[in-house]
Amino acid sequence: MNGASREALAAARERLDALTDSTSVDAAKLAEELAAVTALLHREVSLRRVLTDPSQGGEAKAELAGRLLRGQVGGEAVDLVSGMVRSRWSQSRDLVDAVEELANTADLTAAQRAGVLDDVEDELFRFGRIVSSDVALRSALTSKSATVSAKSELLRSLLGGKAQPVTERVVTRLVTQPRGRSLEAGLDSLSRLAAERRDRMVAVVTSAVPLSDRQKQRLGAALAKIYGRQMHLNLDVDPEVLGGISVRVGDEVINGTIAERLEEVTRRMAG
């Protein structure tokens, strides 16, 4: 993707991250619903063209998406897709690719919550190696004459009970809904998403008053320097913090004022 589509995808990723950071959201169910939306948009070319038409207002397109999807998928999926069609897309296909990526990311988030994301990443890699070394298997999985049910059954025999459920779900979607991509390219994309999800860390930040954009940027950059990973900030406001700030990353809790913490970061960087 490039231009407007890249920006739209980045915004959609942020909305998905904010949504799935809440443990009350069923990430696996959301993934299934977003996958259904992907199939719909892939099948209905005229619909996706309308939803990405730059001459139409964003709110009008969001309202149309809401009318079509409400009652078919959950409110979280409706809100995500509505937000996406408000954005500008360089090509109508980019919207479909983006919704599909969000579906896979939601499934990988479910794996992360269950503590099996490393297993999923390893299984995707190993499955890719098996496919690349077995011409007959690759042919069976990519054959245009084979039915969806036949491919699904083959994957069930290969992965069912032997791999994590998330691995089986994302691979089955890839094989049964290739959307013009090679199997190898699809597996590489899934492995990349899993690696990105594994390397992402979440910092729960509690402050007495809302942080300014500049403070959020500085804090995010400082934490990334400390932990050596991309950091997503989950922000909360609690007046009882009394002007200070509390940051929780995993099991580690950092208390103190913003100034004190940034000074410590500066000292670490200087050392």
C-alpha positions as CSV (number, residue, x, y, z in Angstrom):
1,M,0.0,0.0,0.0
2,N,1.1,3.6,-0.5
3,G,-0.1,7.1,0.1
4,A,-3.6,7.5,1.5
5,S,-4.1,3.7,1.9
6,R,-1.0,3.4,4.1
7,E,-2.2,6.2,6.4
8,A,-5.7,4.7,6.5
9,L,-4.3,1.3,7.5
10,A,-2.1,2.8,10.2
11,A,-5.2,4.5,11.7
12,A,-7.2,1.3,11.5
13,R,-4.4,-0.7,13.3
14,E,-4.4,1.9,16.1
15,R,-8.2,1.6,16.5
16,L,-7.9,-2.2,16.6
17,D,-5.1,-2.1,19.2
18,A,-7.1,0.2,21.4
19,L,-10.1,-2.0,21.1
20,T,-8.4,-5.4,21.7
21,D,-6.4,-4.0,24.6
22,S,-9.7,-4.3,26.5
23,T,-10.0,-7.9,27.8
24,S,-13.7,-7.6,27.6
25,V,-13.5,-7.8,23.8
26,D,-13.5,-11.4,22.3
27,A,-10.6,-11.1,19.9
28,A,-11.2,-14.5,18.3
29,K,-14.9,-13.6,17.6
30,L,-13.9,-10.2,16.2
31,A,-11.4,-11.9,13.9
32,E,-14.1,-14.2,12.6
33,E,-16.4,-11.3,11.9
34,L,-13.8,-9.2,10.2
35,A,-12.9,-12.3,8.1
36,A,-16.6,-12.4,7.0
37,V,-16.5,-8.7,6.1
38,T,-13.3,-9.4,4.1
39,A,-15.1,-12.2,2.1
40,L,-18.1,-9.9,1.5
41,L,-16.0,-7.0,0.2
42,H,-13.9,-9.3,-2.0
43,R,-17.0,-10.8,-3.5
44,E,-19.0,-7.6,-4.0
45,V,-16.7,-5.4,-6.1
46,S,-19.3,-2.7,-6.7
47,L,-19.8,-2.4,-2.9
48,R,-16.2,-1.9,-2.1
49,R,-15.9,0.7,-4.9
50,V,-18.7,2.6,-3.4
51,L,-17.2,2.4,0.1
52,T,-13.8,3.7,-1.2
53,D,-15.2,6.3,-3.6
54,P,-13.3,9.6,-2.8
55,S,-16.2,11.6,-4.2
56,Q,-18.5,10.4,-1.5
57,G,-18.5,11.8,2.0
58,G,-16.9,9.7,4.8
59,E,-20.0,9.8,7.0
60,A,-22.3,8.7,4.2
61,K,-20.0,5.7,3.5
62,A,-19.8,4.9,7.2
63,E,-23.6,5.0,7.5
64,L,-23.9,2.7,4.5
65,A,-21.4,0.2,6.0
66,G,-23.3,0.3,9.3
67,R,-26.6,-0.4,7.6
68,L,-25.2,-3.4,5.7
69,L,-23.3,-4.9,8.6
70,R,-25.4,-4.2,11.7
71,G,-27.1,-7.4,12.8
72,Q,-24.7,-9.4,10.7
73,V,-21.6,-8.8,12.9
74,G,-20.9,-7.4,16.3
75,G,-20.8,-3.7,17.2
76,E,-17.0,-3.7,17.5
77,A,-16.6,-5.0,13.9
78,V,-19.2,-2.5,12.6
79,D,-17.4,0.4,14.3
80,L,-14.0,-0.7,13.0
81,V,-15.2,-1.0,9.4
82,S,-17.2,2.2,9.6
83,G,-14.1,4.0,10.7
84,M,-12.1,2.5,7.9
85,V,-14.5,3.6,5.2
86,R,-14.4,7.2,6.5
87,S,-10.7,7.2,5.5
88,R,-9.3,7.7,2.1
89,W,-8.0,4.7,0.1
90,S,-5.8,4.7,-3.0
91,Q,-7.4,1.6,-4.4
92,S,-10.6,-0.2,-3.5
93,R,-8.7,-3.5,-3.1
94,D,-6.6,-1.9,-0.3
95,L,-9.6,-1.7,1.9
96,V,-10.2,-5.5,1.5
97,D,-6.5,-6.2,2.3
98,A,-6.7,-3.9,5.3
99,V,-9.8,-5.6,6.8
100,E,-8.2,-9.0,6.2
101,E,-5.0,-7.9,8.0
102,L,-7.1,-6.7,11.0
103,A,-8.9,-10.1,11.1
104,N,-5.6,-11.9,11.3
105,T,-4.2,-9.4,13.8
106,A,-7.2,-9.9,16.0
107,D,-6.7,-13.7,15.9
108,L,-3.0,-13.3,16.8
109,T,-4.1,-11.0,19.6
110,A,-6.2,-13.9,20.9
111,A,-3.2,-16.1,20.8
112,Q,-1.1,-13.5,22.6
113,R,-3.7,-13.4,25.4
114,A,-3.7,-17.1,25.7
115,G,0.1,-17.1,25.9
116,V,0.6,-19.2,22.8
117,L,1.7,-16.6,20.3
118,D,5.3,-17.9,20.1
119,D,3.8,-21.4,19.3
120,V,1.7,-19.9,16.5
121,E,4.7,-18.1,15.0
122,D,6.7,-21.3,15.1
123,E,3.9,-23.3,13.6
124,L,3.4,-20.9,10.7
125,F,7.1,-21.1,9.9
126,R,7.2,-24.9,10.1
127,F,4.0,-25.2,8.0
128,G,5.6,-22.9,5.4
129,R,8.6,-25.1,5.2
130,I,6.5,-28.3,4.9
131,V,4.5,-26.8,2.0
132,S,7.6,-25.6,0.2
133,S,9.1,-29.1,0.3
134,D,6.0,-31.0,-0.6
135,V,4.9,-30.4,-4.2
136,A,1.9,-32.7,-3.9
137,L,0.6,-31.0,-0.8
138,R,1.1,-27.5,-2.2
139,S,-0.8,-28.5,-5.3
140,A,-3.7,-29.9,-3.3
141,L,-3.9,-26.7,-1.2
142,T,-3.8,-24.3,-4.2
143,S,-5.8,-26.3,-6.7
144,K,-8.6,-24.2,-8.2
145,S,-10.6,-27.3,-8.9
146,A,-10.6,-28.5,-5.2
147,T,-13.6,-27.4,-3.1
148,V,-13.3,-25.2,0.0
149,S,-14.6,-28.1,2.1
150,A,-12.0,-30.5,0.7
151,K,-9.2,-28.0,1.4
152,S,-10.5,-27.4,4.9
153,E,-10.7,-31.1,5.6
154,L,-7.1,-31.6,4.4
155,L,-5.9,-28.8,6.7
156,R,-7.9,-30.2,9.6
157,S,-6.1,-33.6,9.1
158,L,-2.8,-31.8,9.1
159,L,-3.2,-29.3,11.8
160,G,-6.2,-30.3,13.9
161,G,-5.1,-31.2,17.4
162,K,-1.5,-30.8,16.4
163,A,-1.3,-27.0,16.1
164,Q,-2.8,-24.1,18.0
165,P,-6.5,-23.4,17.0
166,V,-5.4,-19.9,15.9
167,T,-2.8,-21.4,13.6
168,E,-5.4,-23.6,12.0
169,R,-7.9,-20.7,11.6
170,V,-5.6,-18.3,9.9
171,V,-4.1,-20.9,7.6
172,T,-7.5,-22.2,6.7
173,R,-8.7,-18.7,5.8
174,L,-5.6,-18.2,3.7
175,V,-6.0,-21.4,1.8
176,T,-9.7,-21.2,1.2
177,Q,-9.7,-17.5,0.5
178,P,-6.4,-16.8,-1.3
179,R,-7.7,-13.7,-3.1
180,G,-5.1,-14.1,-5.9
181,R,-2.0,-14.4,-3.6
182,S,0.4,-17.3,-3.6
183,L,0.3,-19.6,-0.6
184,E,4.0,-18.7,0.2
185,A,3.3,-14.9,0.2
186,G,0.2,-15.4,2.4
187,L,2.2,-17.4,5.0
188,D,5.0,-14.9,4.9
189,S,2.5,-12.1,5.7
190,L,1.0,-14.1,8.6
191,S,4.5,-14.8,10.0
192,R,5.3,-11.0,9.8
193,L,2.1,-10.1,11.6
194,A,2.9,-12.6,14.3
195,A,6.4,-11.3,14.8
196,E,5.1,-7.7,15.0
197,R,2.5,-8.7,17.6
198,R,5.1,-10.6,19.6
199,D,7.5,-7.6,19.7
200,R,4.8,-5.1,20.7
201,M,4.5,-4.2,24.3
202,V,1.7,-2.3,26.2
203,A,2.3,0.3,28.9
204,V,-0.7,1.1,31.1
205,V,-0.2,4.8,32.0
206,T,-2.2,6.4,34.8
207,S,-1.9,10.1,35.4
208,A,-3.8,12.8,37.4
209,V,-4.7,14.7,34.2
210,P,-4.8,13.8,30.6
211,L,-1.3,13.9,29.0
212,S,-0.6,16.3,26.1
213,D,0.3,14.8,22.7
214,R,3.9,16.0,23.3
215,Q,4.0,14.3,26.7
216,K,2.6,11.0,25.2
217,Q,5.2,11.1,22.4
218,R,8.1,11.7,24.8
219,L,6.9,9.0,27.2
220,G,6.4,6.5,24.4
221,A,9.8,7.2,23.0
222,A,11.4,7.0,26.4
223,L,9.8,3.6,27.2
224,A,10.8,2.3,23.8
225,K,14.4,3.2,24.6
226,I,14.2,1.4,28.0
227,Y,12.5,-1.8,26.8
228,G,13.9,-1.9,23.2
229,R,10.5,-2.5,21.7
230,Q,7.6,-0.6,20.2
231,M,5.4,0.6,23.0
232,H,1.6,1.1,22.9
233,L,0.3,3.5,25.6
234,N,-3.0,2.6,27.3
235,L,-4.0,5.8,29.0
236,D,-6.1,6.3,32.1
237,V,-6.8,9.3,34.3
238,D,-7.0,9.1,38.1
239,P,-7.0,12.3,40.1
240,E,-5.7,10.4,43.1
241,V,-2.3,10.1,41.4
242,L,-1.8,13.7,42.7
243,G,0.1,15.1,39.8
244,G,2.4,12.1,39.3
245,I,2.3,9.2,36.9
246,S,2.2,5.5,37.1
247,V,3.4,3.2,34.3
248,R,2.9,-0.5,34.3
249,V,4.6,-2.7,31.7
250,G,3.9,-6.3,32.3
251,D,4.6,-7.0,36.0
252,E,6.8,-3.9,36.4
253,V,5.3,-0.8,37.9
254,I,7.1,2.6,37.6
255,N,5.9,5.4,39.9
256,G,7.0,9.0,39.9
257,T,6.5,12.3,38.1
258,I,6.9,12.7,34.4
259,A,9.9,14.9,34.9
260,E,11.7,12.5,37.2
261,R,11.1,9.6,34.9
262,L,12.3,11.4,31.8
263,E,15.4,12.5,33.7
264,E,16.1,8.9,34.6
265,V,15.7,7.9,30.9
266,T,18.2,10.7,30.0
267,R,20.7,9.4,32.5
268,R,20.4,5.8,31.2
269,M,20.8,7.0,27.6
270,A,23.9,9.0,28.6
271,G,25.4,6.1,30.4
